[in-house]
Amino acid sequence: MVYNFNLGIGWASSGVEYAQAYRANILRRIGQDAKFVFTDMFPQENIEHMTKNIGFLDSEVLWLYTFFSDCKIAPVSFSLKDLEKQFSDRKYTFTRQGNKAKYEFSEEDIFYMVYLTDEKSNLVHRVEIVSRGKLIRKDYYTYCRIYAEYYAPLDGRAHLYQRRFFNEDGTVAYEEINDNDVVMYQFPDRLICSKEELVGYMVSKLALTEQDVVLIDRTTGIGQAIMQNAGSAKIGIVIHADHFSEGSTDEVNILWNNYYEYAFSQHRRVAFYVTATDAQNTLLREQFQKYYGITPCVVTIPVGSLDRLVYPKNGRKKHALITASRLASEKHVDWLVAAVCEARKQIPDLTLDIYGKGGEEERLQKQIRRLRCTDYVRLCGQQNLAEVYAGYEAYLSGSTSEGFGLTLLEAAGSGLPIIGFDVRYGNQTFIEDGKNGYLIEAGSEMDSKLRIGKLAEAIVRLFTEADLEAFCEHSYRIAERYLTEEVENQWKNLLQEMTSCS
């Protein structure tokens, strides 16, 4: 079995979760059993809805908090009618607005605020119970009640002091005691004094052997507990971002990215490291040799793949640009909007479609209105883009750090020329300057205005000077190296090597 450990997941997931979803598909195709373990708490959503949305099967997902019960990962199926059966003969009034419903028990001075899975559904995600104006409990449901939170008033606010996690039959599997964010977990046979220790207990219960492989995608807060309890399983660390700080590194000392520092310091316990690009593989091995005097096992396996190359069915829309990413500040989508507005002065029919969701969406909407570019810059939300890229003429990236860049791969696989900054590692992997796009100088001393100007210049240059047909063909040639069959073989060979050398 291959166990893949991560922290959280969301509707607007990061590249780590998308990389895991790609890996899940690859492992299925090669017949390798795998589990994907998530250790964050998800009070606002049923984890199953988010994991299914990104492509995981329910049977592949383990959640730390239900692992110790017999409740399975499942979609919400508990309904309002199921909830009402719990009321017996109590009298109530019912109202509903959108995805919220309210049951008021006036004789008891209690009401239930019910949060439904969507505005049209009668399926219950959680119920908040308010007594005499004070929140006292929240119940969370999938096909049964999976856990409850208990609250008491403190300093004028509802204070969470306990969680109970249930089995399918309603019995208590274990409890979490919360005291000013210091947590303890009470099991029938033991008391666990931290979340990290709970993760370690989970790993110990997996009873891993030398035939198992543990892949850690994020080590923050969980890496040590996993390594200490993984037994004889082979441990692999998957590196998703730049692994060190260049500005704080010299000939004597290196400052590792804190996401990976523990995993690098414990290299004797790590069987292998996985990078997404050859460039990062080479650099990491050189640094291990220079600063630690060792040569670890580092393998390159792309975090994404393409089942096929995609060609336009109805031609490409002239002067149409696309970008796709989380709408997060580090993606610098605002630079792209500003650059397109500038470049449009010379390319009058230039357009930009922005795909993705995230915290910067409202700010981008305001920027687009402020720049008066709503008729040619659009926020298109989150969509399956597999067949969408090929309708555009080029791809834009504003990111200043890409460990791999799944959207870069997908754009290249649809034959798009790409414009992006000359930064490690994804841009330098998928953009060959002057052959399928342009790598833009990106010195740390450059301000945003200068970067925007250089992006605009590259856009104009692409559409006025470049041989777009030749650029498209070169993108396809780059993408051919990442076809799924090749990536399947890389994972198959690695896993066979790890489990055969036990």
Stockholm file with secondary structure:
# STOCKHOLM 1.0

chainA/1-502         MVYNFNLGIGWASSGVEYAQAYRANILRRIGQDAKFVFTDMFPQENIEHMTKNIGFLDSEVLWLYTFFSDCKIAPVSFSLKDLEKQFSDRKYTFTRQGNKAKYEFSEEDIFYMVYLTDEKSNLVHRVEIVSRGKLIRKDYYTYCRIYAEYYAPLDGRAHLYQRRFFNEDGTVAYEEINDNDVVMYQFPDRLICSKEELVGYMVSKLALTEQDVVLIDRTTGIGQAIMQNAGSAKIGIVIHADHFSEGSTDEVNILWNNYYEYAFSQHRRVAFYVTATDAQNTLLREQFQKYYGITPCVVTIPVGSLDRLVYPKNGRKKHALITASRLASEKHVDWLVAAVCEARKQIPDLTLDIYGKGGEEERLQKQIRRLRCTDYVRLCGQQNLAEVYAGYEAYLSGSTSEGFGLTLLEAAGSGLPIIGFDVRYGNQTFIEDGKNGYLIEAGSEMDSKLRIGKLAEAIVRLFTEADLEAFCEHSYRIAERYLTEEVENQWKNLLQEMTSCS
#=GR chainA/1-502 SS CEEEEESCCCTTCCHHHHHHHHHHHHHHHTTCCEEEEECSCCTTSCHHHHHHHHTCCGGGEEEHHHHTSSCCCCCCCCBHHHHHGGGTTCCCEEEEETTEEEEEEGGGTEEEEEEESSTTCCBEEEEEEEETTEEEEEEEESSSEEEEEEEEEETTEEEEEEEEEECTTSCEEEEEEEETTEEEEEETTEEECSHHHHHHHHHHHTCCCTTCEEEESCCTTTHHHHHHHCTTCEEEEECCSCCBCGGGCCSSCCCBCTTTHHHHHTTTTCSEEEESSHHHHHHHHHHHHHHHSCCCCEEECCSCCBSSCCCCSSCCCTTEEEEESCCCGGGCHHHHHHHHHHHTTTSTTCEEEEECCSTTHHHHHHHHHHTTCTTTEEECCSCCCTTTGGGSSEEECCCSCBSSCHHHHHHHHTTCCEEEESCTBHHHHHCCBTTTEEEECCCTTCCHHHHHHHHHHHHHHHHHTSCHHHHHHHHHHHHGGGBHHHHHHHHHHHHHHHHHTC
#=GC SS_cons         CEEEEESCCCTTCCHHHHHHHHHHHHHHHTTCCEEEEECSCCTTSCHHHHHHHHTCCGGGEEEHHHHTSSCCCCCCCCBHHHHHGGGTTCCCEEEEETTEEEEEEGGGTEEEEEEESSTTCCBEEEEEEEETTEEEEEEEESSSEEEEEEEEEETTEEEEEEEEEECTTSCEEEEEEEETTEEEEEETTEEECSHHHHHHHHHHHTCCCTTCEEEESCCTTTHHHHHHHCTTCEEEEECCSCCBCGGGCCSSCCCBCTTTHHHHHTTTTCSEEEESSHHHHHHHHHHHHHHHSCCCCEEECCSCCBSSCCCCSSCCCTTEEEEESCCCGGGCHHHHHHHHHHHTTTSTTCEEEEECCSTTHHHHHHHHHHTTCTTTEEECCSCCCTTTGGGSSEEECCCSCBSSCHHHHHHHHTTCCEEEESCTBHHHHHCCBTTTEEEECCCTTCCHHHHHHHHHHHHHHHHHTSCHHHHHHHHHHHHGGGBHHHHHHHHHHHHHHHHHTC
//
